[in-house]
Amino acid sequence: MKDDKFDKEKWFESNSARYGIPIESLRKIFKNEFEGKTEIDAPLEIPDIIKVYYKYSYGQQSRFFRELRDNKKIMGAKCPKCGIVYCPPRANCSRCYVSTEWIEMSGQGTIVTYTITYYSPPTGFDRKVPFVIAYVKLDGSDFIILAAVEMEDVTLARPGMRVKVAFRKEREGRITDFFFKPMGPE
């Protein structure tokens, strides 16, 4: 008679192949289960993959993303009452609570603070590693916006550096459709 005892190694191999999860990750995730530290009546957990396809709305910020995609423009929102300029834009002024009005930003600004990124998962900011990710205060805006700054020598980045907007050749209506470049010689 053949031994029909549960084969943990085959379970790891099978689930690794089925879901594309490295075996060592499965060992770590299911450590308690396979070391007998889980009560027999506890819920049994198994690996699985859930893919969800969905679409979502940018709501009242939709024009900002359409202008990036269709017209290579960065738009801000100005409060008609107090004059504060939001970029990224807001539909309503957080000080006056009135609806803001769309304005086109110049696309030039100043790095407020930054970091140099040497590794990036595929997020859209990963065009060239290393790269600078910075908070930039656009001219005419009262706020800062987060974006990549692409430059040959990232060690030359600094707060106070003047930058100008550049747009990706292929734009999708995402925040990564634009980046900044230094205005003067690096």
Backbone bond lengths (Angstrom), bond angles and torsions (degrees), N, CA, C in turn:
res aa  C-N    CA-C-N  psi(-1)  N-CA   C-N-CA  omega(-1)  CA-C   N-CA-C  phi
1 M - - - 1.448 - - 1.520 109.63 -
2 K 1.308 116.40 134.23 1.466 123.68 -176.97 1.534 110.32 -77.68
3 D 1.338 116.71 142.68 1.464 121.70 177.36 1.529 108.56 -77.51
4 D 1.331 117.63 117.10 1.458 122.62 -178.71 1.526 112.10 -100.71
5 K 1.305 117.40 27.84 1.461 121.73 -179.21 1.530 109.85 -65.96
6 F 1.326 116.21 142.81 1.477 122.64 179.33 1.524 110.29 -56.84
7 D 1.325 116.30 130.06 1.466 122.54 -179.33 1.531 109.27 -103.16
8 K 1.337 115.54 101.64 1.468 121.03 -178.15 1.529 111.55 -60.18
9 E 1.316 117.41 -41.08 1.469 120.82 -177.97 1.527 111.32 -62.70
10 K 1.319 116.80 -41.77 1.466 119.93 177.23 1.529 110.46 -64.32
11 W 1.353 116.83 -36.91 1.452 121.07 177.94 1.534 109.59 -61.12
12 F 1.347 117.68 -47.34 1.458 121.44 178.73 1.527 110.96 -61.42
13 E 1.325 117.35 -47.09 1.461 121.76 -179.56 1.525 111.67 -61.60
14 S 1.305 116.60 -45.58 1.463 121.98 -178.44 1.528 111.49 -63.42
15 N 1.332 117.17 -47.24 1.463 120.70 -178.96 1.520 112.11 -71.46
16 S 1.316 116.36 -31.98 1.459 119.88 175.16 1.524 110.09 -63.07
17 A 1.328 116.28 -46.58 1.466 121.07 -179.98 1.529 111.01 -67.29
18 R 1.316 117.04 -41.92 1.472 121.55 -176.85 1.526 112.11 -65.18
19 Y 1.325 117.90 -42.09 1.462 121.10 -172.21 1.528 114.56 -109.81
20 G 1.325 117.05 -5.92 1.465 119.45 -179.58 1.516 113.09 73.81
21 I 1.310 117.23 23.73 1.464 121.87 179.10 1.522 107.85 -95.97
22 P 1.332 118.25 127.93 1.466 119.28 178.16 1.531 111.44 -56.67
23 I 1.315 116.08 141.33 1.463 121.36 -178.25 1.524 111.32 -56.22
24 E 1.327 117.71 -41.63 1.469 119.49 -179.18 1.524 111.77 -63.48
25 S 1.332 117.18 -33.36 1.470 119.94 175.57 1.522 110.27 -66.51
26 L 1.330 116.61 -43.14 1.466 119.73 177.45 1.525 111.16 -61.17
27 R 1.339 116.51 -42.14 1.471 119.86 178.74 1.529 110.61 -58.58
28 K 1.301 116.79 -42.01 1.465 121.17 -178.61 1.533 110.91 -69.29
29 I 1.328 116.41 -46.35 1.461 121.12 -177.83 1.528 111.75 -63.74
30 F 1.332 116.76 -39.83 1.461 121.32 -175.34 1.533 112.62 -104.65
31 K 1.325 116.86 22.89 1.468 121.89 -177.84 1.530 112.03 -55.47
32 N 1.330 116.65 -52.54 1.472 119.74 -177.90 1.521 111.73 -60.85
33 E 1.328 116.61 -40.12 1.465 121.27 -179.48 1.519 111.17 -59.14
34 F 1.341 116.64 -46.84 1.450 119.78 -172.69 1.530 114.10 -92.34
35 E 1.319 116.54 -3.09 1.466 119.62 172.13 1.531 110.32 -100.02
36 G 1.338 116.83 7.90 1.457 120.73 176.80 1.515 114.13 76.00
37 K 1.334 117.92 18.22 1.460 121.40 -178.24 1.528 112.54 -91.05
38 T 1.326 117.09 -0.03 1.456 121.97 179.01 1.529 108.62 -103.38
39 E 1.318 116.63 131.57 1.463 121.70 178.86 1.526 109.28 -61.23
40 I 1.312 116.55 145.67 1.465 122.39 -178.30 1.527 112.17 -61.46
41 D 1.339 117.25 -28.13 1.461 120.67 -179.25 1.533 113.03 -94.42
42 A 1.323 117.57 -0.99 1.476 120.72 177.97 1.528 109.14 -69.39
43 P 1.330 117.51 153.73 1.475 119.37 178.03 1.532 110.47 -57.82
44 L 1.322 115.30 134.81 1.464 121.51 177.69 1.523 108.87 -83.45
45 E 1.319 116.79 125.89 1.464 122.37 178.88 1.519 108.72 -106.36
46 I 1.328 115.14 138.16 1.457 121.14 178.72 1.519 108.85 -132.76
47 P 1.340 118.02 155.92 1.461 119.31 178.25 1.528 111.17 -72.79
48 D 1.296 116.58 153.58 1.454 121.90 176.72 1.524 108.38 -163.09
49 I 1.302 115.93 166.57 1.462 122.17 176.35 1.516 107.39 -123.49
50 I 1.304 115.81 134.52 1.454 121.02 174.78 1.520 107.04 -121.64
51 K 1.329 116.52 118.90 1.460 121.41 175.24 1.518 107.21 -105.43
52 V 1.313 115.45 129.64 1.450 120.65 -179.80 1.520 107.75 -124.12
53 Y 1.303 116.43 122.45 1.456 121.65 174.94 1.519 106.88 -104.73
54 Y 1.301 116.30 128.73 1.450 119.89 -177.00 1.516 109.75 -152.41
55 K 1.303 115.53 166.74 1.452 120.81 170.81 1.519 106.53 -128.24
56 Y 1.311 115.89 150.53 1.447 119.78 179.80 1.516 109.03 -135.05
57 S 1.290 115.85 167.17 1.457 121.61 -175.30 1.521 110.91 -108.31
58 Y 1.325 115.69 141.31 1.459 120.59 171.73 1.530 110.67 -81.74
59 G 1.315 116.54 -2.65 1.463 120.87 177.66 1.514 111.87 58.43
60 Q 1.323 116.47 -132.89 1.458 120.91 -175.51 1.531 113.07 -74.49
61 Q 1.334 117.77 -3.44 1.460 120.93 174.51 1.533 111.19 -95.96
62 S 1.316 118.36 6.50 1.465 121.99 -176.04 1.521 112.56 -56.34
63 R 1.319 117.82 -40.12 1.463 119.39 -178.61 1.522 111.35 -60.44
64 F 1.314 118.14 -38.70 1.463 121.76 178.35 1.527 110.11 -53.27
65 F 1.328 117.06 -47.82 1.462 121.77 -176.64 1.532 112.34 -75.78
66 R 1.330 117.57 -33.94 1.469 119.68 174.83 1.524 111.07 -65.69
67 E 1.310 116.79 -40.84 1.473 120.18 179.16 1.525 110.98 -64.51
68 L 1.336 117.48 -39.19 1.466 120.50 175.02 1.522 109.75 -59.06
69 R 1.319 115.50 -51.66 1.460 121.82 -174.79 1.527 112.50 -68.70
70 D 1.304 117.46 -49.22 1.463 121.06 -170.00 1.527 114.55 -90.04
71 N 1.323 117.45 -32.23 1.467 120.06 -170.31 1.522 115.34 -125.40
72 K 1.329 117.32 3.06 1.467 121.14 -178.53 1.536 111.27 52.59
73 K 1.311 115.85 49.95 1.461 121.61 179.20 1.518 109.50 -127.36
74 I 1.317 115.64 144.07 1.463 121.21 170.60 1.516 106.77 -103.57
75 M 1.321 115.09 122.98 1.458 121.33 -178.37 1.522 110.20 -106.42
76 G 1.303 115.09 146.33 1.445 122.40 173.34 1.521 108.25 -119.21
77 A 1.305 115.95 -179.50 1.464 121.62 178.18 1.520 107.95 -131.62
78 K 1.334 115.68 127.82 1.467 120.91 -177.30 1.522 109.69 -112.54
79 C 1.319 114.57 136.78 1.455 120.44 176.12 1.532 108.63 -78.92
80 P 1.328 118.72 123.12 1.463 120.29 -179.52 1.529 112.76 -72.01
81 K 1.324 117.20 -15.53 1.463 120.83 -177.99 1.533 111.90 -89.32
82 C 1.363 116.79 -54.78 1.471 119.50 -175.69 1.523 113.39 -102.47
83 G 1.334 117.75 -13.10 1.463 121.44 176.17 1.521 115.42 85.76
84 I 1.332 118.44 0.79 1.461 119.98 179.88 1.534 109.35 -66.53
85 V 1.339 115.56 141.92 1.458 121.22 -178.78 1.524 109.20 -114.08
86 Y 1.324 115.34 124.37 1.463 122.73 -179.86 1.526 109.69 -102.43
87 C 1.298 115.70 127.24 1.457 120.95 169.38 1.521 106.36 -150.86
88 P 1.336 118.49 106.95 1.445 128.42 11.98 1.532 111.55 -62.14
89 P 1.334 115.55 149.61 1.463 120.11 -175.06 1.529 113.06 -72.86
90 R 1.325 114.05 158.10 1.462 122.22 173.09 1.518 107.82 -129.80
91 A 1.308 117.14 148.45 1.461 121.37 -179.48 1.525 111.71 -72.47
92 N 1.345 115.70 -29.66 1.460 120.47 -177.74 1.521 109.71 -134.48
93 C 1.310 116.04 145.06 1.460 121.53 177.98 1.527 109.11 -70.36
94 S 1.314 115.91 128.94 1.469 119.37 -179.53 1.528 111.79 -78.04
95 R 1.319 117.57 -9.21 1.475 120.92 176.34 1.526 111.84 -95.67
96 C 1.346 116.55 -43.25 1.469 121.06 -174.55 1.521 113.56 -103.32
97 Y 1.329 116.59 -17.23 1.464 122.72 -178.90 1.525 113.02 65.27
98 V 1.323 117.51 26.94 1.468 120.70 174.96 1.519 108.90 -106.90
99 S 1.322 116.89 159.36 1.461 121.64 178.17 1.524 110.27 -65.48
100 T 1.314 115.92 138.08 1.461 120.67 178.32 1.524 110.35 -87.08
101 E 1.336 115.81 168.34 1.456 122.15 178.58 1.521 108.78 -120.14
102 W 1.325 116.25 142.09 1.468 121.14 -178.89 1.520 110.65 -70.57
103 I 1.353 115.18 138.02 1.469 121.47 172.16 1.531 108.22 -138.08
104 E 1.312 116.62 149.48 1.460 120.43 177.05 1.518 109.27 -86.08
105 M 1.326 115.70 133.27 1.457 121.37 178.17 1.525 108.97 -88.55
106 S 1.313 116.34 156.84 1.472 120.44 -177.36 1.525 113.02 -71.49
107 G 1.324 116.66 -25.01 1.464 119.59 -177.62 1.517 112.82 86.79
108 Q 1.307 117.18 4.62 1.465 121.47 175.76 1.518 108.49 -114.13
109 G 1.338 115.13 148.95 1.446 118.03 -179.13 1.510 112.36 -168.75
110 T 1.319 114.96 -167.10 1.458 122.58 -174.65 1.527 109.48 -130.06
111 I 1.332 115.86 135.06 1.463 120.23 174.82 1.525 108.44 -69.17
112 V 1.335 115.81 126.27 1.460 121.59 177.43 1.522 109.15 -90.54
113 T 1.319 116.34 -48.65 1.457 122.40 176.01 1.520 107.67 -153.85
114 Y 1.328 117.00 162.35 1.460 119.91 -174.71 1.521 110.46 -157.76
115 T 1.315 114.97 170.37 1.448 122.28 168.79 1.520 107.95 -142.53
116 I 1.304 116.53 154.16 1.460 121.44 176.09 1.522 107.01 -98.95
117 T 1.322 116.00 127.73 1.455 122.23 -177.62 1.514 109.26 -106.78
118 Y 1.327 116.56 123.13 1.462 121.74 -177.55 1.526 112.72 -101.54
119 Y 1.343 116.86 -12.64 1.450 121.11 177.30 1.516 107.52 -143.48
120 S 1.330 116.54 141.08 1.454 119.78 178.61 1.511 110.03 -147.82
121 P 1.325 116.95 132.20 1.464 118.59 171.16 1.526 108.02 -69.75
122 P 1.318 118.70 167.91 1.467 119.96 -177.78 1.529 112.33 -69.65
123 T 1.339 115.92 91.29 1.462 121.14 -176.77 1.518 113.24 -118.47
124 G 1.302 118.23 -9.57 1.453 120.05 -173.47 1.513 111.24 106.73
125 F 1.337 116.59 -25.59 1.461 120.30 175.55 1.523 110.87 -85.83
126 D 1.307 118.21 0.07 1.457 122.32 -168.70 1.523 113.29 -97.86
127 R 1.306 119.20 37.30 1.459 121.65 -176.80 1.533 112.20 -66.66
128 K 1.308 116.05 -41.87 1.458 121.00 -178.64 1.524 107.50 -149.12
129 V 1.308 116.84 124.97 1.463 121.75 -179.01 1.517 107.85 -109.98
130 P 1.323 120.37 135.09 1.463 126.41 -0.10 1.531 111.23 -76.68
131 F 1.330 114.75 158.98 1.454 120.48 175.71 1.519 109.13 -142.87
132 V 1.305 114.20 165.56 1.457 121.49 179.83 1.522 107.74 -99.79
133 I 1.315 116.68 133.86 1.463 121.69 170.25 1.521 105.09 -115.05
134 A 1.329 116.42 128.53 1.460 119.29 -170.09 1.515 112.37 -139.57
135 Y 1.313 114.27 153.84 1.457 120.99 165.46 1.514 105.83 -90.76
136 V 1.318 115.04 122.46 1.467 121.52 -177.44 1.523 108.69 -116.39
137 K 1.324 115.85 131.27 1.470 121.25 173.39 1.515 106.53 -96.68
138 L 1.342 115.15 107.76 1.458 119.76 179.61 1.523 110.23 -70.30
139 D 1.319 116.00 144.65 1.458 120.45 176.59 1.526 108.89 -55.92
140 G 1.307 116.90 130.03 1.456 122.15 179.20 1.518 114.30 89.93
141 S 1.323 117.97 -7.55 1.464 121.22 179.83 1.519 109.84 -99.58
142 D 1.306 115.86 148.64 1.462 121.02 175.37 1.521 112.44 -95.61
143 F 1.342 116.42 2.28 1.460 121.45 -177.03 1.526 110.20 -130.21
144 I 1.335 115.71 174.64 1.460 121.33 179.41 1.523 109.59 -112.95
145 I 1.326 115.44 154.87 1.454 121.50 179.97 1.528 108.49 -127.93
146 L 1.319 116.89 141.32 1.464 122.77 -178.98 1.518 109.62 -89.13
147 A 1.327 116.86 129.17 1.467 120.64 178.53 1.524 109.41 -160.42
148 A 1.328 114.70 163.48 1.462 120.67 175.12 1.522 109.33 -76.82
149 V 1.329 115.80 149.19 1.465 122.24 171.51 1.519 105.52 -121.14
150 E 1.311 116.18 115.57 1.460 119.94 -178.93 1.521 109.01 -96.91
151 M 1.344 114.86 126.73 1.462 121.31 -179.89 1.517 108.77 -154.04
152 E 1.308 115.50 152.86 1.470 120.16 -176.81 1.522 112.28 -63.45
153 D 1.323 117.13 -47.19 1.466 121.42 -178.19 1.521 109.06 -113.48
154 V 1.327 116.79 97.28 1.464 120.99 -175.37 1.525 112.66 -65.12
155 T 1.317 117.70 -18.90 1.469 120.01 -179.72 1.533 111.56 -71.85
156 L 1.323 116.90 -10.52 1.467 120.34 178.43 1.527 112.82 -87.88
157 A 1.324 117.93 -5.97 1.468 121.00 178.41 1.521 109.22 -63.77
158 R 1.327 114.95 147.53 1.461 119.11 179.66 1.524 109.69 -163.00
159 P 1.334 116.99 152.07 1.464 118.85 172.22 1.529 109.07 -60.30
160 G 1.303 116.12 142.07 1.461 120.73 -178.24 1.519 113.02 92.70
161 M 1.325 117.70 -11.16 1.473 120.86 179.85 1.524 109.61 -66.19
162 R 1.328 116.00 133.10 1.465 121.50 177.67 1.521 109.13 -82.45
163 V 1.331 115.35 135.11 1.461 121.78 -178.73 1.524 109.93 -133.45
164 K 1.344 114.23 160.68 1.466 120.30 175.68 1.514 108.61 -132.52
165 V 1.316 115.43 151.68 1.457 121.27 -176.56 1.531 110.92 -73.79
166 A 1.311 115.17 146.62 1.460 123.38 171.27 1.523 106.06 -136.14
167 F 1.319 116.36 151.24 1.460 120.52 -176.18 1.516 110.61 -116.70
168 R 1.306 115.34 145.62 1.457 121.33 175.84 1.527 108.95 -65.09
169 K 1.315 115.98 148.78 1.464 120.24 177.40 1.524 109.76 -62.71
170 E 1.323 116.35 -44.55 1.458 121.13 177.80 1.518 108.46 -105.82
171 R 1.319 115.87 113.59 1.459 121.38 -177.36 1.530 109.50 -110.48
172 E 1.329 115.45 148.40 1.464 120.82 -174.49 1.524 113.82 -125.46
173 G 1.325 118.13 2.65 1.455 119.62 -174.74 1.514 111.28 81.84
174 R 1.331 116.34 38.95 1.469 122.72 -179.68 1.527 109.25 -126.63
175 I 1.303 115.71 161.13 1.467 121.17 -179.84 1.530 111.17 -62.36
176 T 1.328 117.38 -21.93 1.464 121.54 179.44 1.528 112.72 -86.41
177 D 1.337 118.05 7.41 1.468 121.42 177.02 1.526 112.13 -69.99
178 F 1.330 116.92 -15.67 1.465 120.03 179.68 1.521 110.01 -132.54
179 F 1.317 114.39 163.19 1.459 122.87 175.60 1.516 106.07 -151.35
180 F 1.310 116.20 177.76 1.455 120.26 178.37 1.517 110.42 -116.50
181 K 1.347 114.89 155.03 1.458 123.19 173.56 1.516 107.75 -129.38
182 P 1.334 117.32 149.94 1.464 118.94 176.06 1.528 110.20 -59.50
183 M 1.335 116.50 143.87 1.463 120.88 -179.32 1.516 112.50 -78.20
184 G 1.298 116.31 -38.94 1.464 119.75 -177.61 1.503 110.77 -107.13
185 P 1.328 116.41 -167.52 1.467 118.86 176.37 1.520 109.79 -63.13
186 E 1.329 114.62 137.91 1.475 119.24 179.93 1.477 107.05 -67.10
